[in-house]
């Protein structure tokens, strides 16, 4: 679609030369629930024939045209590896609204993916619950992982490890990690590690980032509660 990078809005599809370029055909999935249908094109005064390829066959058919360097006008969700593997331009439909969508005259609503976990997770494994609560990853990051799987044949675990180990992504996943909690006599160095207090100092707060100099003859409180250090582990 390089030739039509300037084509941003749906009204540009009304141009006879643009329609001819795409052979007057729009490639879609199933007729129901998988993207724009014939009614939408008619309502927007777009004279294209919608070719329903089927949810299973559509991605392969679209990819075959893209690999052959042929023009393709189609509907596809994001994240998806196509968006990073090929030079694509988005054509914006009228902004979604429930009323217009019910009339077949607007773009489709955004599906928000949510994380689901046991209600007992925070009680049973608080560090994991905290990690989940901080976890955020955008579409571009997901697509970079999907490309490793789709184009390079990596497993999901391998592709995720490549993404985690890339220096540009450290700042992203570092914000997901629960604050480190260290045993008494150690202090927090980073979100993932602890270090022993220097001689002559002590720390009884598992989340402190520095140790306190000890007074001569001082003893730690008898009500000390020890906590094991939280360590973020990954297998590469």
Beta strands, then each sheet from edge to edge (+ up, - down):
strand 1: 25-28
strand 2: 49-52
strand 3: 186-190
strand 4: 193-196
strand 5: 201-202
strand 6: 212-213
sheet 1: 1+ 2+
sheet 2: 3+ 4-
sheet 3: 5+ 6-
end
